[in-house]
Amino acid sequence: ISVPFGNPDILDPELIDFVLWITTSRGMPTCLLCICLGGSVYCDDLKLDSVPPLPKDTTHFYARYNKITKINKSDFASMNKLKRIDLTANEIRTIEDRAFLGLPGLEELVIRENHLSQLPALPNTMTLIDASHNNIGTKGIHKEAFKDMIGLLYLYLTDNHLDYIPVPLPDSLRALHLQRNNIQMMHEDTFCNLKDFNYIRNALEDIRLDGNPINLSRTPQAYVCLPRIPIGALI
């Protein structure tokens, strides 16, 4: 059963609360309230405070502009077909360990505009990670978190509290956005292999470091393998 409410603002708030109570307490399909189209489930702007039960064949899940505060390990258990999760603009502060590691098909995670201090551990199948506009600091990213993500294309960590570039980064990466953090220095081997002068990192064409207290002109050797110089302060 799918009831595609076009505008949740016209619904009685008490009706929303009642349907959510039925959904979560009795295991009835989330599609009673959310919009379900094929494998995509849209639960945007419904004042949700937790992830609702999802159909097992869900491939794309959107729960933007809600009030979710925590992601539990059980929220996405056995969701083997899930490829994209978008939780933009919630109030998430906590993500339980391994909440996403059990998702063999997960490729894209968008958790921007939340209150996270740590980036969750993710499977190596990722192609896009967007955790911009959070509170992620130096200790909030696991060591070598992205090393084995050989298909990672887009990494967005804008507006956090990082004071370093999270290396190593896979050769597949096309875009790295780190604007408005607290990055003050860069090593010459951050992007390039100084032991191999023939190494060219053709894919990485979009590096954003503007808004950081770093002078890019101090480490010119750090960019010799890149197709473009990173965007940022040169003085």
C-alpha positions, 0 to 999 in steps of 0.5 A: 500500500502506498499513499503518496501525500504530496504535501505533509504540511496539510496533514493534521499533526495528530494524524502524522503522530498516529500513523508513525505510532502505528508504523513503529509499534505494529510493524506496518509499512512506512509507505502508509506515511512516506512516499514509496516509488519503486525502490525509493522511499521519501520521508522528508519533512515529517517530523520523524525522530527516528528511522522508520521501518523500511521495506526490504527492497528499498534501494534509496532512502530519503529522510531529510528535514526531520528531527532524527537524533540517533541512528541505531545499528538495527535501523538498516539491518538486513537492508542488502539492496540499500544504495543511498541514504540521505539524512540531510538536516536532522539533529543526529548526534550519535551513530551506533558502531557498525550501523552502516557496515552491514550494508553490502550495496551502500554507495552514497551517504549524505549526512550533512547539516547534523550535529555529528562529531565522528564520521561513522565507519562505512563499507568500502563500496562507497562512491559518495560521502557528504558529511558537511556542516557537522562538528567533526574534528581531528579525532572524528575520522578513523585512521585510513578511513578512506584507504580501501574505498577504491571506488570513492568519487566524491568526499565532502567535509566542508564546514567541520573542525578538521585540522588535517587532510584525511589521508590516504585518499584513493586514486579514484577520488574526483572531488574533495571539499574541505572548505572552512575547516581549520587545516593549517598545513599540507605534506608534500605527499598528501596527494602525490607519490614523491617516490614515483615522479611519473605518478599522475593523479588525473581524476582529482580535479576538484580540491577545495581548501578555501576558508582554511588558515593554510598557505598553499604556496608553501608546498608547491611540490604537493601539487605536481601530480594534480591536473589542477592546483587546489582552490585556497589562499596562496599568500 
